[in-house]
Amino acid sequence: MTNLEIIKQLRERIFTDEDGEQYSLEFLPPLTNNELDNLKSKFPNHHIAEELLEIMSMTKGWDGYGLEQVYFDSIGSFGFFELSPHSICMGHDGFGNYWVLDINKRGTLGKVFFVCHDPAVLIIHSQNLNEYLHHLLEFYENPDEGYLNEIHEKVVRTVWKENPNVSSKSEFLQSNPSYSKFLSPFEGGEWAVADLRKGDNKEGFAWGKYDSNQYTVRHNEDLVWVLKNKKKGFFNRLFG
């Protein structure tokens, strides 16, 4: 199904929540041409992708069960710019966990990340907006199980425990020397690199295990982050 076909179903159908109560999603009106023109200034390269324009001519988004505030005009509202410098919030669960649509510096739409705060991990949830909308429809149809719940309840624990896709700066450069310029400002052995260039769903890294904010830097083009290892306190150093 196309994006608009999925949204049409979401708009017209009545769903049943985990408690057996019926509900419908509360859709917002579309954006006007003036609102879209004003919105462009907030997007990277002042470019809004055609598939977003198509959706926002139908609706700004919706409020609903499970995932709150799926707003297609929410550019920059996520706030964790070190993880995703440009993004649209594609929903949150009210407990500090977000689904965000990544956008590159040219305004091209990328993957949808699930960013969990407890445990603090970033995971590739969907390959693109259309796949994410399919996942949403699946969730509304069956809130008790399915892909979205698997990510939310199981994959985050595995990523936090195993912290895959992360290596030391020196190890990463051994097999990726072309990134030496990007990593050159980060001197010493306290830096790690998270590499999600493989780009598969359910791949991620545990960003909460590192000093965040100004100590996390995203590559300008690729799904690569440099992370600063947390300093161990006295007792951690003493007892390992």
C-alpha positions in Angstrom: 0.0 0.0 0.0 1.1 3.6 -0.6 1.5 6.1 2.2 -1.9 7.7 1.5 -3.6 4.3 1.2 -2.4 3.4 4.7 -3.3 6.8 6.2 -6.8 6.5 4.6 -7.3 3.2 6.4 -6.0 4.6 9.7 -8.4 7.5 9.3 -11.5 5.5 8.5 -11.2 2.4 10.7 -12.1 1.8 14.3 -9.6 -0.2 16.3 -9.6 -2.1 19.6 -7.0 -1.5 22.3 -5.5 -4.0 24.7 -8.4 -3.6 27.2 -11.0 -4.3 24.5 -12.1 -0.7 24.2 -12.8 0.7 20.7 -11.2 3.9 19.5 -10.4 5.9 16.4 -7.4 8.0 15.7 -7.9 11.8 16.0 -6.7 13.3 12.7 -5.6 16.9 12.3 -6.4 19.0 9.2 -4.0 19.4 6.4 -1.5 22.2 6.2 -2.2 25.2 4.0 0.1 26.3 1.2 1.3 29.2 3.4 1.9 26.9 6.3 4.0 24.6 4.0 6.0 27.5 2.7 6.8 28.6 6.2 7.7 25.1 7.2 10.3 24.8 4.5 12.7 27.1 6.3 12.9 24.6 9.1 13.9 21.7 6.9 17.5 21.0 5.9 18.3 22.6 2.5 14.8 24.2 2.7 13.5 21.0 1.1 10.4 19.0 2.1 10.4 15.6 0.5 7.5 15.0 -2.0 6.0 12.2 0.0 5.8 14.4 3.1 4.1 17.2 1.0 1.6 14.6 -0.3 0.7 13.5 3.2 0.6 17.0 4.7 -1.8 18.1 2.0 -4.1 15.4 3.4 -3.4 15.7 7.1 -0.8 17.2 9.5 -0.9 14.0 11.5 -2.9 12.4 14.3 -3.1 11.7 18.0 -4.0 8.2 19.1 -3.5 5.1 21.2 0.0 3.8 22.0 1.9 6.3 19.9 1.0 9.9 20.7 1.4 12.9 18.3 2.4 11.4 15.0 2.9 14.8 13.4 4.5 15.1 10.0 5.5 18.7 10.5 7.3 18.2 13.8 10.8 18.9 12.3 13.4 19.4 15.1 11.0 18.6 17.9 12.9 15.4 18.9 15.8 17.5 20.2 18.6 14.9 20.4 20.5 16.5 17.6 23.7 14.5 18.3 21.8 11.3 17.4 19.7 12.7 14.5 20.5 16.3 13.5 17.4 16.6 11.4 14.3 14.5 12.1 10.5 14.3 12.4 8.9 12.9 15.5 6.8 10.0 14.2 5.3 9.3 17.6 6.2 8.8 21.3 4.8 6.6 24.0 4.5 9.2 26.8 7.4 7.6 28.7 10.4 9.3 27.0 10.7 6.9 24.0 10.5 8.2 20.5 10.2 7.1 16.9 11.9 9.6 14.6 12.2 9.8 10.8 15.9 10.7 10.0 16.5 13.4 7.3 19.9 14.1 5.7 21.4 17.5 5.1 19.8 17.6 1.6 16.3 17.0 3.0 16.1 13.4 1.8 14.2 11.1 4.0 16.0 8.2 5.6 15.3 5.5 8.1 13.0 5.5 11.1 14.8 5.1 14.4 13.4 4.0 17.7 15.2 6.0 20.4 14.6 4.5 23.9 15.7 6.2 27.1 15.5 3.3 29.5 17.6 1.5 28.5 19.1 4.2 26.4 19.5 2.7 22.9 19.0 3.8 19.3 17.6 1.1 16.9 16.8 1.1 13.2 13.1 0.5 13.4 12.1 0.8 9.7 13.8 1.3 6.4 11.7 4.2 5.3 8.5 6.1 6.0 6.2 3.7 4.1 7.5 0.6 6.0 7.0 2.5 9.3 3.4 3.3 8.4 2.9 -0.4 7.6 4.3 -1.2 11.1 1.9 1.3 12.6 -1.1 -0.2 10.9 -0.1 -3.6 12.1 0.2 -2.3 15.7 -3.2 -0.6 15.7 -4.7 -3.8 14.3 -3.0 -6.0 16.9 -1.6 -4.0 19.9 -0.8 -7.1 22.0 2.0 -8.4 19.7 3.8 -7.8 16.4 6.9 -6.0 15.2 6.5 -2.7 17.1 6.1 -4.5 20.4 9.1 -6.8 19.6 11.3 -3.7 19.2 9.9 -1.9 22.2 10.0 -4.9 24.6 12.7 -7.2 23.4 15.2 -5.8 20.9 16.0 -2.8 23.2 17.1 -5.2 25.9 19.3 -7.2 23.6 21.0 -4.1 22.1 21.6 -2.7 25.6 23.1 -5.9 26.9 25.3 -6.8 23.8 25.9 -3.2 22.5 26.6 -4.4 19.0 27.9 -2.2 16.2 30.4 -0.4 18.5 34.1 -0.6 18.4 37.0 1.5 19.7 38.2 4.3 17.5 41.5 2.5 16.7 39.7 -0.7 15.8 37.2 1.1 13.5 40.0 3.0 11.7 41.9 -0.2 11.0 39.1 -1.4 8.6 37.8 2.1 7.7 40.8 4.4 7.1 38.7 6.8 5.0 37.1 8.1 8.2 40.4 9.3 9.6 39.6 12.9 8.9 36.3 12.7 10.6 37.8 11.1 13.7 41.0 13.1 13.8 39.6 15.7 16.3 38.9 13.0 18.8 42.3 12.2 20.3 43.3 9.6 22.9 41.9 6.2 23.6 38.7 7.3 25.2 36.6 7.3 22.0 34.4 4.6 20.5 32.5 4.5 17.2 29.0 3.2 16.5 28.5 2.0 13.0 25.0 1.4 11.5 26.0 1.7 7.9 24.8 -1.9 7.3 21.4 -0.4 7.9 19.3 -3.5 8.8 16.2 -3.2 10.9 16.8 -4.1 14.6 20.4 -3.0 14.5 21.4 -0.4 17.0 23.8 0.7 19.8 23.6 1.6 23.4 24.2 5.4 23.4 23.4 5.6 27.1 26.7 3.8 28.0 28.7 6.8 26.8 28.9 10.4 27.7 26.1 12.0 25.6 25.2 15.5 24.4 28.3 17.4 23.3 30.4 14.2 23.5 28.4 12.4 20.8 29.0 13.5 17.2 27.2 12.2 14.1 29.0 11.9 10.7 27.8 14.4 8.2 26.7 11.7 5.6 26.8 8.2 7.1 25.2 6.4 10.0 28.4 6.6 12.0 28.7 8.2 15.5 31.7 8.9 17.6 31.1 8.4 21.3 33.1 9.3 24.4 33.6 6.5 27.0 32.3 7.5 30.4 35.0 8.0 33.0 34.9 5.4 35.7 34.6 6.4 39.3 37.0 5.4 42.0 35.1 2.2 43.0 34.5 1.2 39.4 38.2 1.4 38.7 39.0 -0.4 41.9 36.6 -3.3 41.4 36.4 -3.3 37.6 
